[in-house]
């Protein structure tokens, strides 16, 4: 009895320690290994071991799953018509060819693709997947398809998509992973990806799909699944050796820190950090003032210091930044002399010699240029960036101050327009649609810094294809830089964390941890 009580107490203490550490005890539920005598033994996590986190309380479906934990499994199990490479360019996967005029698109499927059951991939499966996402607001891909007017299978291997408005970059949105029609009620919806699930009672693991259209894999013959009930427990499972590969936010209010021998792979993201502007307040309704603020701070330094090399400087709302050249010239570099000239040209100067620039206010008097920058106090990265921007602005005579508030109060101040500038963050769609950010009536267009040309230029850019698209982009970018409706700071970088020595030749892409799985070699 004493032994039983001691064991119960020990277990209770272990559970309490896990909860106090912010983690949850996880259980390895990977494949058991044969000991050579017909008996099975649990995998010991030694050399060659590969484990992924798995949230077993949710059915795994590529467009209906909402658990962050299972998103990584989705990337191993399912494929889209395209995959986005490291520069957000769509590369064909399940799609063989496609045609489109911007509004009506036809995608022809690759020959010989089968699901794990051996059933062929059909256009009806693609249409079914997209429709499932379109009617599920919680889906990660719901907004991706908001412009779709109709989607239908016009033959066994052709899918037709009609949009509400033209978008020449539609393929960049179609890395949406496909599942077989009617399999969404299973524990794992059926997919076409490089790995497929296996189970024995409550034990689940992944094995290479031998019928995979890109050829069989032999680097890892199985991947253990580790039952995890909370996303923050993944860090704990990684440190114990159960989880071998995962994603983790770095520039966030609660950044994850991984200890031990790890490999970190950075990826570009569409996560834009920027300064929003209250264009209802003087003198920030003047484009030259917004331009000057953009020139005044050092983006490169912010990215390497305050953002800890996990960001890329940006002056345009697209990643990567386009190459400057020809008639299209811009710079992400700090240029305080140009900032001062822009301000002087619109009458913003230091007229009284106190070291602070001033401008002509509505009452005819001169007022000091002392903007207030609103920021969420719960994100230390954003606070640090704001402090450095304030220091840079001080160098040219703009005496800014920071109003750091908890998130709910920050949102309230933002909705009431109680700011001159605010530190904003938004995840743009992979086609870098800026309409929500700066378009008329955009959900994120709080500052209402609009120009009558903006909506039309955005529409032209979205509709144009080929060489015409390059010209349309250049025109829009020039308009953006001349008006600065928002002031981009940087695009953050994502990170993939791998157990040290796990994989040789590994690469990661913005939305795919398995993009080059054919090239992997066990470490």
C-alpha positions in Angstrom: 0.0 0.0 0.0 2.9 2.3 0.8 4.5 1.6 -2.5 1.2 2.3 -4.3 0.8 5.6 -2.5 4.4 6.6 -3.2 3.8 5.9 -7.0 0.7 8.0 -7.0 2.4 10.8 -5.2 5.3 10.7 -7.6 3.0 10.8 -10.6 1.1 13.7 -9.1 4.3 15.6 -8.6 5.4 15.0 -12.2 2.1 16.2 -13.5 2.2 19.3 -11.3 5.7 20.1 -12.5 4.6 19.8 -16.1 1.7 22.2 -15.5 3.8 24.7 -13.6 6.3 24.7 -16.5 3.5 25.6 -18.9 3.7 22.2 -20.6 1.6 19.1 -20.7 2.9 15.6 -20.3 3.1 14.1 -23.8 2.9 10.4 -24.8 4.9 8.8 -27.6 2.4 6.8 -29.7 4.7 6.0 -32.5 5.2 2.5 -34.0 6.6 -0.1 -31.7 9.6 -2.0 -33.0 10.0 -5.8 -33.3 12.7 -7.1 -30.9 13.5 -10.0 -33.2 11.5 -12.5 -31.1 8.1 -11.6 -32.2 7.7 -9.1 -29.4 7.3 -5.3 -29.8 9.2 -2.7 -27.8 8.6 1.1 -27.9 10.9 3.2 -30.1 13.6 4.5 -27.8 14.2 7.9 -29.5 17.8 6.9 -30.4 19.7 7.4 -33.7 17.4 7.4 -36.7 14.4 8.3 -34.5 12.0 10.8 -36.1 8.9 12.1 -34.1 6.2 14.6 -34.9 3.7 16.1 -32.5 0.1 14.9 -33.0 -3.2 16.2 -31.5 -5.3 13.0 -31.4 -8.5 14.7 -30.3 -9.0 16.2 -33.7 -9.7 14.4 -37.0 -6.8 15.3 -39.3 -8.1 17.0 -42.4 -6.0 19.5 -44.5 -8.6 22.2 -44.7 -10.9 21.5 -41.7 -8.3 20.9 -39.0 -7.9 24.0 -36.8 -5.2 22.6 -34.4 -1.9 24.3 -34.8 -0.2 21.0 -33.7 -1.6 19.1 -36.7 -0.7 21.6 -39.3 2.8 20.1 -39.6 1.3 16.6 -40.1 -0.8 18.1 -42.9 2.4 19.1 -44.7 3.7 15.5 -44.6 0.4 13.9 -45.6 -1.2 16.1 -48.2 -0.3 18.2 -51.3 -1.8 21.1 -53.2 -2.0 21.9 -56.9 1.1 24.0 -56.2 3.7 24.5 -53.5 5.2 27.9 -52.8 8.9 28.1 -52.9 11.1 30.3 -50.7 10.2 33.4 -52.7 6.4 32.7 -52.7 6.5 31.6 -56.3 4.0 28.7 -57.1 5.7 25.5 -58.3 3.4 22.8 -59.7 2.8 19.6 -57.7 -0.6 18.1 -58.5 -1.2 20.5 -61.4 0.3 19.6 -64.8 -0.8 22.7 -66.8 -3.1 25.6 -66.4 -4.7 28.5 -68.3 -6.4 31.6 -67.2 -7.4 35.1 -68.2 -7.4 36.4 -64.7 -11.1 35.6 -64.0 -11.7 32.1 -65.4 -9.0 29.5 -64.8 -8.7 25.8 -65.8 -6.2 23.5 -64.1 -5.3 20.2 -65.5 -4.2 17.5 -63.0 -0.9 15.6 -63.2 -1.3 12.1 -64.6 -0.8 9.0 -62.4 -1.4 10.6 -59.0 -3.2 8.3 -56.5 -4.4 8.5 -52.9 -3.1 6.2 -50.3 -5.9 3.7 -51.1 -4.7 3.6 -54.7 -7.8 5.5 -55.9 -6.8 8.1 -58.6 -6.8 11.8 -57.9 -9.8 13.4 -59.7 -10.8 16.9 -60.4 -13.9 16.3 -58.3 -11.6 15.8 -55.2 -10.0 19.2 -55.8 -13.4 20.9 -56.2 -14.7 19.1 -53.1 -11.8 20.2 -51.0 -12.1 23.8 -52.1 -15.8 23.9 -51.4 -15.3 22.4 -48.0 -12.9 25.2 -47.2 -15.2 27.9 -48.6 -18.1 26.9 -46.4 -15.9 26.6 -43.2 -15.0 30.1 -41.8 -12.7 28.5 -39.3 -10.6 26.9 -42.1 -7.1 28.3 -42.6 -7.9 28.6 -46.3 -11.4 30.2 -46.0 -10.1 33.7 -46.9 -7.9 32.4 -49.6 -11.0 31.4 -51.6 -13.2 34.4 -50.7 -12.9 35.7 -54.3 -14.1 32.4 -55.8 -17.4 32.7 -57.6 -17.6 29.0 -58.6 -15.4 25.9 -58.7 -16.3 22.7 -60.6 -14.8 19.6 -62.1 -15.3 19.9 -65.9 -13.7 16.5 -66.5 -11.9 13.8 -64.5 -8.7 15.8 -64.7 -9.8 19.4 -65.2 -10.9 21.9 -62.6 -12.5 25.2 -63.5 -12.4 28.2 -61.1 -14.3 31.4 -61.8 -13.4 34.5 -59.7 -15.5 37.5 -58.7 -12.7 39.8 -59.8 -9.5 39.2 -61.8 -6.4 37.9 -60.1 -3.4 36.9 -62.2 -1.7 35.6 -59.1 -4.3 33.0 -58.3 -1.9 30.0 -58.5 0.0 31.5 -55.5 -3.2 30.8 -53.4 -3.6 27.2 -54.6 -1.1 25.4 -52.4 -4.3 24.4 -50.5 -3.8 20.7 -49.6 -6.2 18.3 -51.3 -8.0 15.3 -49.7 -10.2 12.6 -51.2 -13.9 13.4 -51.4 -15.9 11.8 -48.7 -13.0 10.8 -46.4 -13.3 13.7 -43.9 -15.0 11.6 -41.2 -12.0 9.3 -40.8 -9.3 9.9 -38.2 -7.1 10.9 -41.2 -8.7 12.2 -44.4 -7.1 10.4 -47.4 -4.2 12.3 -49.1 -1.6 12.0 -51.9 1.4 13.1 -49.9 4.8 11.4 -49.4 3.7 9.9 -46.0 0.6 8.1 -44.9 -0.7 7.2 -41.5 -0.7 3.7 -39.9 -2.3 2.6 -36.7 -2.6 -0.4 -34.4 -5.2 0.4 -31.8 -4.3 3.7 -30.2 -0.8 3.6 -31.6 -0.2 5.7 -34.7 2.8 6.5 -36.9 3.6 7.5 -40.5 5.3 5.5 -43.2 6.4 6.5 -46.7 3.6 6.1 -49.3 5.0 3.6 -51.7 2.7 4.8 -54.5 3.7 8.4 -54.2 3.8 10.1 -57.6 7.2 11.5 -57.0 8.8 8.2 -56.2 9.1 6.1 -53.0 11.1 7.5 -50.0 13.7 5.5 -48.1 15.3 8.1 -45.8 13.0 7.5 -42.8 11.0 4.3 -42.9 8.6 5.6 -40.2 7.8 8.7 -38.2 6.5 8.4 -34.7 3.5 10.5 -33.7 3.7 12.0 -30.2 0.4 12.7 -28.6 0.3 16.4 -27.6 -2.7 18.2 -26.2 -1.3 21.8 -26.0 0.7 23.7 -28.5 3.1 25.0 -25.9 3.9 21.5 -24.8 5.7 20.9 -28.2 8.8 22.7 -26.8 8.9 20.3 -23.8 8.5 17.3 -26.1 11.3 18.6 -28.3 13.6 18.9 -25.3 12.8 15.4 -24.1 13.6 14.1 -27.6 10.1 12.9 -28.5 9.5 15.6 -31.2 12.2 16.0 -33.8 10.9 18.7 -36.2 8.6 21.6 -35.6 7.8 25.2 -36.3 8.0 28.0 -33.7 7.3 31.7 -33.7 10.3 33.8 -32.9 9.0 37.4 -33.1 5.9 37.1 -31.0 4.6 38.0 -27.5 5.6 34.6 -26.3 8.6 33.4 -28.3 9.6 29.8 -28.0 13.1 28.9 -26.9 14.7 25.6 -27.8 17.6 24.2 -25.8 20.2 21.6 -26.8 21.6 20.7 -30.2 19.2 22.1 -32.8 19.2 23.2 -36.4 17.3 26.4 -37.1 16.0 27.0 -40.7 14.6 30.4 -41.4 11.9 31.0 -44.0 10.3 34.1 -45.5 6.8 35.0 -44.4 4.0 37.3 -45.4 3.9 38.6 -41.8 4.2 42.4 -42.3 5.2 44.8 -39.4 4.4 48.4 -40.3 3.5 51.8 -39.0 -0.1 52.8 -39.6 -0.8 56.5 -39.9 -3.8 58.5 -38.7 -4.4 60.6 -41.8 -7.2 62.5 -40.1 -4.6 64.4 -38.0 -2.3 67.2 -39.1 0.3 67.1 -40.5 0.2 63.4 -41.2 -2.4 63.7 -43.9 0.5 65.2 -46.0 2.2 62.5 -48.0 5.6 64.1 -47.7 5.5 63.9 -43.9 4.8 60.2 -44.1 7.6 59.8 -46.6 9.9 61.6 -44.4 9.1 59.3 -41.4 9.8 56.3 -43.6 13.2 57.7 -44.6 14.1 58.6 -41.0 14.5 55.2 -39.4 17.0 52.4 -40.1 15.2 49.3 -41.1 18.3 47.2 -41.6 19.5 47.9 -38.0 16.0 47.1 -36.6 16.1 43.7 -38.3 19.5 42.8 -37.1 19.1 44.1 -33.5 15.6 44.5 -32.1 14.2 41.8 -34.4 17.2 39.6 -33.8 17.9 38.7 -37.5 14.5 37.2 -37.8 13.2 39.8 -40.2 13.8 41.3 -43.6 13.6 45.1 -44.1 10.7 46.3 -46.3 9.5 49.5 -47.7 6.9 47.9 -50.0 4.2 45.5 -48.9 5.5 42.5 -50.8 8.1 39.8 -49.9 10.7 39.5 -51.2 11.2 43.2 -52.1 11.4 43.7 -55.9 14.8 44.5 -57.4 15.1 48.3 -57.9 16.2 49.4 -61.3 15.3 51.3 -64.4 12.5 53.8 -63.8 11.6 52.1 -60.6 13.9 53.2 -57.8 13.5 52.9 -54.1 15.5 52.2 -51.0 14.9 50.6 -47.7 18.0 52.4 -46.4 17.8 55.3 -43.8 18.2 58.7 -45.5 17.7 61.4 -42.9 18.9 64.2 -45.2 16.2 63.3 -47.7 13.7 63.2 -44.9 14.6 66.7 -43.8 14.3 68.0 -47.3 10.9 66.5 -47.8 9.7 68.1 -44.5 11.2 71.5 -45.4 9.5 71.4 -48.8 6.1 71.3 -47.0 7.0 73.9 -44.4 7.9 71.6 -41.5 11.1 73.1 -40.0 12.5 74.2 -36.7 11.4 77.9 -36.6 12.2 78.7 -33.0 15.5 76.8 -32.6 14.4 74.5 -29.9 15.5 71.4 -31.8 12.0 70.2 -32.5 10.5 70.6 -36.0 7.2 72.5 -36.1 4.4 73.0 -38.7 1.6 75.4 -39.4 -1.5 74.2 -37.4 -5.1 74.9 -38.4 -5.2 77.9 -36.1 -2.4 79.5 -38.0 0.1 79.0 -35.1 3.2 76.8 -35.3 2.9 73.5 -33.5 5.7 71.1 -32.6 6.0 67.8 -34.5 5.5 65.4 -31.5 3.6 62.3 -32.8 2.4 59.6 -30.4 3.1 56.0 -31.5 0.6 53.4 -30.2 2.0 49.9 -29.6 1.0 46.7 -27.9 3.0 46.5 -24.6 2.7 42.7 -24.5 5.1 42.2 -27.4 8.6 43.2 -26.2 9.9 43.1 -29.8 7.4 45.7 -31.0 8.2 47.9 -28.0 11.9 47.7 -28.7 11.4 48.5 -32.4 9.2 51.5 -31.5 11.8 52.8 -29.0 14.5 52.7 -31.7 12.2 54.4 -34.3 11.6 57.1 -31.7 15.4 57.5 -31.3 15.9 57.8 -35.0 13.1 60.3 -35.4 14.7 62.4 -32.6 17.8 62.8 -34.7 15.9 64.8 -37.3 13.9 66.8 -34.9 10.7 64.7 -34.6 10.1 64.2 -30.9 7.8 61.2 -30.8 6.5 59.4 -27.7 5.2 55.9 -27.2 1.9 54.9 -25.8 2.3 51.2 -24.9 -0.9 49.5 -23.9 -2.1 45.9 -23.3 -3.6 44.3 -26.3 -7.3 45.0 -25.5 -6.6 48.6 -24.6 -4.4 48.9 -27.7 -7.3 47.7 -29.9 -9.7 50.1 -28.2 -7.4 53.1 -28.8 -6.9 52.0 -32.4 -10.6 51.8 -33.0 -11.1 55.3 -31.6 -8.3 56.8 -33.6 -6.3 57.8 -30.5 -2.9 57.8 -32.1 -0.8 59.5 -34.7 1.0 56.3 -35.7 0.4 52.8 -34.5 2.6 49.7 -34.7 0.7 47.2 -36.8 1.2 43.6 -37.9 -0.8 41.6 -40.4 -0.3 38.4 -42.3 -0.9 39.1 -45.9 -2.2 36.4 -48.3 0.5 34.6 -50.4 -0.5 36.7 -53.4 0.2 39.8 -51.2 -3.3 41.3 -51.6 -3.0 44.8 -50.0 -6.7 45.7 -50.3 -7.5 44.9 -46.7 -4.6 47.1 -45.6 -4.9 50.2 -47.8 -8.0 49.7 -50.0 -11.1 51.7 -49.6 -13.2 50.1 -46.8 -10.3 47.7 -46.1 -10.7 45.9 -42.7 -7.3 47.1 -41.6 -7.4 50.5 -43.2 -7.8 52.3 -39.8 -5.9 55.4 -40.8 -7.9 56.1 -44.0 -4.7 57.3 -45.8 -6.3 56.9 -49.2 -5.7 58.3 -52.7 -8.3 58.2 -55.4 -5.9 56.2 -57.7 -5.0 53.5 -55.2 -8.0 51.2 -55.6 -7.7 51.4 -59.4 -4.0 50.7 -59.5 -4.4 47.7 -57.1 -7.1 46.3 -59.4 -4.9 46.8 -62.5 -2.0 45.1 -60.8 -4.1 42.1 -59.7 -5.6 41.7 -63.2 -2.4 42.0 -65.2 -0.4 39.0 -66.3 3.0 38.4 -67.9 5.0 41.5 -68.9 1.9 43.7 -68.3 2.0 42.6 -64.6 5.5 43.8 -64.1 4.5 47.3 -65.5 1.4 47.4 -63.4 3.3 46.4 -60.3 5.9 49.1 -61.0 3.1 51.7 -61.3 1.4 50.7 -58.1 4.7 50.6 -56.2 5.6 54.1 -57.3 2.2 55.3 -56.2 2.6 53.6 -52.9 6.0 55.1 -52.2 4.8 58.6 -53.2 1.9 58.4 -50.8 3.0 56.0 -48.0 -0.6 55.1 -46.8 1.2 52.8 -44.3 4.9 52.7 -43.6 6.3 49.1 -43.9 9.1 48.2 -41.4 9.9 44.5 -42.1 8.6 41.1 -42.9 9.4 38.7 -40.1 11.0 35.3 -40.7 9.6 32.0 -39.7 11.7 29.2 -38.2 11.8 25.5 -38.5 13.5 23.7 -35.6 15.1 20.3 -36.2 16.9 18.0 -33.9 20.7 18.4 -34.5 22.0 15.9 -36.9 18.5 14.6 -37.9 18.5 15.5 -41.6 21.2 16.4 -44.1 20.2 18.5 -47.1 17.1 19.9 -45.4 15.3 23.0 -46.8 12.1 24.7 -45.7 9.6 26.9 -47.5 7.0 29.3 -46.2 4.2 26.8 -46.0 6.0 23.5 -46.5 8.5 21.7 -44.1 8.6 18.8 -46.6 9.2 20.7 -49.8 12.5 18.8 -50.6 11.8 15.5 -48.8 13.1 13.6 -51.8 16.6 15.1 -51.2 16.7 14.3 -47.5 19.5 12.1 -46.0 19.4 10.8 -42.5 22.0 12.6 -40.3 
